[in-house]
């Protein structure tokens, strides 16, 4: 399998790319990882200009030689190219798996809304930078190369549709052209490095917007690395989520095994194949 890797948001380092390639060579020697040179560009916050990031993703997605596109890391920037990207995708892009999470939820959403390929929430090469991150990278490769069910989030059911998003990313996507129809979907949500008041604000927007869509419910993943507020917020992330779900008539379905960490599990969008 040939896997194309690009950076629709922030840049990667060649040293970390070499570490990921070496890990893949041990565990999946028949899989060929191709890092687009755009991954290593730097233009302010971004991995190159919007035009360069768009060009790299579209080129790899439209190349029939690649069986999957793996987003290298999150950060910020995918929303600036997502709408334009799906408009430029051709037939070859429709048969691919696309995997990432965090800011790459923008592209996963846009692809899902357009019915292109199989978007998947899952670990990225950038997770190699975390302590113990090798196991997250291997988990993604396990899914990409052999669809190993052990990679999947444990609560997924074959008769349900699923999506998974970072809370603030989903809150910002709602109301835009890249927002998919989530009717009958279980929505898995996680968050990192946000004050609880910001998470509360995001859940207000998400649950208010989705209450009339007819989603099947919400599961809450890990909300981690929460900055300290100037006073205690008074609720946990789970309490915030349950309150907003109750207020808007959305079923709270419990915990989800996803998050910005090495235990982040795979969630294919839609129904399991």
C-alpha positions in Angstrom: 0.0 0.0 0.0 1.2 3.5 -0.9 0.3 6.2 1.7 0.6 9.8 0.8 1.3 12.2 3.7 0.7 16.0 3.5 0.3 18.9 5.9 -2.9 21.0 5.4 -2.1 22.9 8.6 1.2 23.2 10.4 4.7 21.9 9.4 6.5 18.7 10.3 10.2 18.0 10.7 12.3 15.7 8.5 13.7 14.1 11.6 10.3 13.1 12.8 9.3 12.0 9.3 12.3 9.7 9.3 11.3 8.2 12.7 7.8 7.5 11.4 9.2 5.9 8.2 11.6 3.8 10.2 8.7 2.6 12.5 6.6 1.7 9.5 9.4 -0.2 7.9 9.6 -2.5 10.9 5.9 -3.1 11.3 4.7 -2.8 7.7 7.6 -3.2 5.3 5.3 -3.5 2.3 3.7 -0.2 3.0 5.3 2.8 1.3 5.1 6.1 3.1 5.5 9.2 0.9 6.0 12.5 2.7 5.2 15.4 0.3 7.9 18.0 0.5 5.3 20.5 1.4 5.2 18.9 4.9 8.5 20.6 5.7 7.7 24.1 4.4 7.3 27.0 6.8 5.3 30.2 6.2 4.5 31.8 9.5 2.3 29.4 11.4 1.6 27.2 8.4 3.3 24.5 6.4 3.6 26.8 3.4 1.1 29.2 1.9 -2.6 28.3 1.6 -1.9 27.7 -2.1 1.0 25.3 -1.4 -1.0 23.4 1.2 -4.0 23.1 -1.1 -1.8 22.0 -4.1 -0.1 19.3 -2.1 -3.3 17.8 -0.8 -5.1 17.9 -4.1 -2.2 16.4 -6.0 -1.9 13.4 -3.6 -5.7 12.9 -3.4 -6.0 12.9 -7.2 -3.0 10.5 -7.7 -4.4 6.9 -8.2 -1.0 5.5 -7.0 -2.0 6.4 -3.4 -4.4 4.2 -1.5 -4.7 6.6 1.5 -3.9 10.1 2.5 -2.6 10.6 6.0 -2.6 14.1 7.4 0.7 14.7 9.1 -0.5 16.7 12.1 -3.1 19.2 13.4 -2.6 22.7 14.6 -4.5 25.2 12.5 -5.0 25.9 8.8 -7.1 23.1 7.3 -10.3 25.2 7.3 -8.6 27.7 4.9 -8.3 25.2 2.1 -11.0 22.5 2.8 -13.8 24.0 0.7 -11.5 24.7 -2.3 -9.9 21.3 -2.0 -13.1 19.2 -2.4 -14.0 21.2 -5.4 -10.8 20.1 -7.1 -10.9 16.4 -6.4 -11.4 13.9 -9.2 -12.4 10.3 -9.5 -9.2 8.8 -8.0 -9.8 10.8 -4.8 -13.1 9.0 -4.2 -11.6 5.6 -3.5 -9.2 6.6 -0.8 -9.1 6.6 3.0 -8.3 10.0 4.6 -7.1 9.9 8.2 -6.3 12.5 10.9 -7.9 14.4 13.7 -8.0 17.7 15.6 -7.7 20.5 13.0 -7.9 18.0 10.2 -11.5 17.5 11.2 -12.2 20.4 8.8 -11.0 18.3 5.8 -12.7 15.1 7.1 -15.9 17.0 7.4 -15.6 18.6 4.0 -14.8 15.2 2.4 -17.7 13.5 4.2 -20.2 16.3 3.3 -19.1 15.9 -0.4 -19.3 12.0 -0.3 -15.6 11.7 -1.2 -13.6 8.7 0.0 -13.7 7.3 3.5 -12.8 10.0 6.2 -11.4 8.5 9.4 -10.6 10.1 12.8 -7.3 8.5 13.9 -3.7 9.1 15.0 -1.3 11.1 12.8 2.5 11.0 12.2 2.7 14.0 14.5 1.8 11.7 17.4 5.4 10.3 17.2 6.4 13.4 19.2 4.4 12.3 22.3 6.0 10.0 24.9 5.0 6.5 23.8 3.6 8.0 20.6 4.9 5.0 18.6 1.9 3.0 19.6 -0.5 5.6 18.3 1.3 5.7 14.9 1.2 1.9 14.7 -2.5 2.0 15.5 -3.2 4.2 12.5 -1.1 2.0 10.3 -2.8 -1.1 11.6 -6.1 0.5 10.4 -4.8 1.9 7.1 -2.9 -1.3 6.0 -5.1 -4.1 7.3 -8.3 -2.5 8.8 -7.4 -4.1 12.1 -10.6 -3.9 14.3 -8.4 -3.6 17.4 -7.7 0.0 16.3 -11.3 1.0 16.6 -12.9 2.9 19.4 -14.6 0.2 21.5 -18.1 1.7 21.5 -18.6 1.7 17.7 -21.5 -0.4 16.5 -22.0 -1.8 13.0 -25.7 -0.6 12.9 -24.8 3.0 13.7 -23.2 5.9 11.9 -20.4 7.8 13.6 -18.2 10.9 13.3 -15.6 12.2 15.7 -14.4 15.8 16.1 -12.5 18.1 18.4 -15.2 20.2 20.0 -14.0 23.7 19.0 -13.4 22.5 15.4 -16.9 21.1 15.2 -18.4 24.2 16.7 -16.6 26.4 14.0 -17.6 24.1 11.1 -21.3 24.3 12.0 -23.1 26.6 9.6 -20.4 26.5 7.0 -20.5 24.8 3.6 -18.2 22.0 4.8 -20.6 20.9 7.5 -21.9 17.4 6.8 -25.4 16.1 7.5 -25.2 14.3 10.9 -28.7 13.0 11.0 -28.7 9.6 12.8 -25.0 9.8 13.7 -23.4 9.2 17.1 -21.1 12.3 17.5 -17.9 11.6 19.4 -16.2 14.8 20.8 -12.9 15.5 22.5 -10.9 18.6 23.3 -7.4 19.7 24.4 -5.8 22.8 25.8 -9.0 24.9 26.2 -10.4 26.5 29.3 -13.6 24.9 30.5 -15.6 28.1 29.7 -14.4 27.7 26.1 -15.5 24.1 26.1 -18.8 25.1 27.6 -19.3 27.7 24.9 -18.5 25.1 22.2 -21.0 22.6 23.6 -23.6 25.3 23.7 -23.2 25.9 20.0 -22.9 22.2 19.1 -25.9 21.0 21.0 -28.1 24.0 20.0 -27.3 23.5 16.3 -27.6 19.7 16.3 -30.8 19.4 18.5 -33.1 19.6 15.4 -30.8 17.6 13.1 -31.8 14.2 14.6 -28.4 13.0 15.8 -28.4 9.7 17.6 -26.5 11.1 20.6 -23.1 12.4 21.8 -20.2 10.5 23.4 -17.5 12.4 25.2 -13.8 11.6 24.8 -11.0 13.0 26.8 -10.8 16.7 27.6 -7.2 17.2 28.5 -4.5 19.7 29.4 -7.2 22.2 30.6 -5.6 25.6 31.5 -6.2 26.8 35.0 -8.8 29.5 35.2 -8.7 32.5 37.5 -11.4 30.8 39.6 -12.8 27.2 39.6 -15.3 26.8 36.8 -17.5 24.6 39.0 -18.2 21.8 36.5 -16.3 19.0 34.8 -16.3 18.6 31.0 -18.6 15.6 31.5 -21.0 17.7 33.6 -21.0 20.4 31.0 -21.7 18.0 28.2 -24.5 16.2 30.1 -26.1 19.6 31.0 -26.2 20.9 27.4 -27.4 17.5 26.0 -30.2 17.5 28.5 -31.2 21.1 27.8 -31.4 20.4 24.0 -33.0 16.9 24.1 -29.9 15.0 22.9 -29.0 11.7 24.4 -25.7 11.5 26.2 -24.3 8.1 25.5 -21.3 8.1 27.8 -17.5 8.1 27.4 -15.5 7.7 24.2 -11.9 6.4 23.9 -10.6 9.3 21.8 -8.4 12.4 22.6 -5.2 14.2 22.0 -3.1 11.4 23.4 -1.4 8.1 22.5 -4.6 6.2 23.3 -6.6 8.0 20.7 -8.7 5.4 18.8 -9.9 5.1 15.2 -13.4 6.3 14.3 -14.4 5.8 10.6 -17.0 8.3 9.5 -20.4 6.8 8.7 -21.1 3.1 9.0 -18.4 0.5 9.6 -17.6 -1.4 6.4 
